[in-house]
Amino acid sequence: MSSNFDPYKQSVIFYSSDGAPFEVPIKVVNDFYLYCFISCINFGAQFGASLIIFIVLLLLTRPEKRASSVFFLNCGALLVNIGRMLSQFIYFTSDYLQAYQYFASDSSRASTSTRANSILRVVLAFLLLVCIEISLVLQVQVVCANLRRRYRVVLLCVSILVALILFGFRMGLMIVNCKEIISPQSANPLLVWLESNTNIVVNISICFFCIIFNAKLGHAIHQRKILGMGCFGPMKVIFIMGCQTLVIPALVAILQYIVTVPALSTNVMTIVAIFPPLSSLWAGVTLTQTSTTGSSTSRRALWDRLTFSNILKSKQTSSPDINIASMSYPSHKSSTVYYAAQDSARKQHDMEQGHGISVEHDVSVHRYPRVQPRG
């Protein structure tokens, strides 16, 4: 044996079904098993995260929220994703990944259950996408509910169009992939083209919905800050999680074309399935805390108003220097118009000038001519 022989670079010889030999380097065999190990770790993490979020969502969602369509869609997406991960586990223990069948690309002895599991995995991926897209469409409509009707109709039509385009690509991929599983071919360029373009359309769809979602919430948060309502509340929670839903899947989708990580593209749909339920739970907890604090604040404000009204009544009866001219309560807001306290000389001076002071509660202070009584 030559002294230059490197055992780590030797090849393994396989024989095809017609008896023709072919060599497979040891490095390729090692890379194949490393790919299987890393993929199973990735799928296990996705399975655990989906299962935990699903259990937490069932336990912590308030009863009045469990009848909403978004809750059913989120639970359905998590359940479908759990089934998809289980199907992936079964695939990595199936006949497809035996050494000879993989390297010889020979799946003629694959069992019917193995093929059925592969078809189920493709169908579950399509159902997961349907649940996520419908949930995103509904959430965008809820966030934009205060827009004008024509804007909401246009936004709804565009959202449905984007979702339908994605459904078309994904359904085409599902059909071609199922045909390939039933009757495999050596190379199918249509399958490669559909898979690449479906990934692109999926990421464009997620970015489209999240940009609309976050832009509307960001504008609302800015308006609340201008009005002095800058406390950390449910709206900011949903905005934070919406930004994560926009940024993280986009980064994962870009990284899959830059780095080689096994099954990296499968994380995109799992992330989008996990983040909306997590944001609703976090926002619900924040809303409960805010409502508790707000109720005590409102009770204190009510007591202050009642106390002020009592003081005002006592001053009306005890002090002749306060002259309440009129009190008006319009339908759209509450206001009080009155004249300022003044001594007799000041009263006489204002009567001679023909002006009074009107104060509208919480809005403005202005002067207007006082009508002289006819004598």
Long-range contacts (C-beta under 8 A, 24 or more apart in sequence): 14-99, 14-100, 14-103, 14-104, 16-104, 16-106, 17-104, 17-106, 17-108, 22-103, 22-104, 24-103, 28-103, 29-99, 29-103, 32-99, 32-102, 32-103, 35-262, 36-92, 36-97, 38-261, 38-262, 38-263, 39-88, 39-92, 39-262, 39-263, 40-89, 40-92, 42-262, 42-263, 42-264, 42-266, 42-267, 43-85, 43-88, 43-89, 43-92, 43-263, 43-266, 44-85, 44-89, 46-81, 46-85, 46-266, 46-267, 46-270, 47-82, 47-85, 47-86, 47-89, 49-270, 49-274, 50-78, 50-81, 50-82, 50-85, 50-270, 50-273, 50-274, 51-82, 53-78, 53-274, 53-277, 53-278, 54-78, 54-79, 54-82, 56-281, 57-277, 57-281, 60-281, 60-284, 61-280, 61-281, 61-284, 62-284, 65-280, 65-284, 69-138, 70-135, 70-138, 70-139, 70-142, 70-276, 70-280, 71-280, 73-131, 73-132, 73-134, 73-135, 73-138, 74-131, 74-135, 74-273, 74-276, 74-277, 74-280, 75-277, 76-131, 77-128, 77-131, 77-132, 77-135, 77-273, 78-273, 78-274, 78-277, 80-124, 80-127, 80-128, 80-131, 81-128, 81-269, 81-270, 81-273, 83-120, 83-124, 84-121, 84-124, 84-125, 84-128, 87-117, 87-120, 87-121, 87-124, 88-121, 88-263, 88-266, 90-117, 91-117, 91-118, 91-121, 94-118, 105-186, 107-184, 115-181, 115-182, 118-181, 119-178, 119-181, 119-182, 122-173, 122-174, 122-177, 122-178, 122-181, 123-174, 123-178, 125-170, 125-174, 125-269, 126-170, 126-171, 126-174, 128-269, 128-273, 129-166, 129-167, 129-170, 129-202, 129-269, 130-167, 131-273, 132-269, 132-272, 132-273, 133-163, 133-166, 133-167, 133-205, 134-163, 135-276, 136-163, 136-205, 136-206, 136-209, 136-213, 137-163, 137-209, 139-209, 139-213, 139-276, 140-209, 140-212, 140-213, 143-212, 143-213, 143-216, 143-217, 144-212, 144-216, 155-212, 159-208, 159-209, 159-212, 162-204, 162-205, 162-208, 162-209, 163-205, 165-201, 165-205, 166-198, 166-201, 166-202, 166-205, 169-194, 169-197, 169-198, 169-201, 170-198, 170-202, 172-198, 173-198, 199-253, 199-256, 199-265, 199-268, 202-253, 202-268, 202-269, 203-249, 203-250, 203-253, 203-268, 206-245, 206-246, 206-249, 206-250, 206-268, 206-272, 207-246, 207-250, 210-242, 210-243, 210-245, 210-246, 211-246, 213-242, 213-246, 214-239, 214-242, 214-243, 214-246, 217-242, 231-290, 232-286, 233-286, 233-287, 233-290, 234-283, 234-284, 234-286, 234-287, 234-290, 235-283, 237-279, 237-282, 237-283, 237-286, 238-279, 238-280, 238-283, 240-279, 241-275, 241-276, 241-278, 241-279, 241-282, 242-279, 244-275, 245-271, 245-272, 245-275, 245-276, 245-279, 248-275, 323-347, 325-356, 334-361, 335-360, 335-361, 335-362, 335-363, 336-360, 336-361
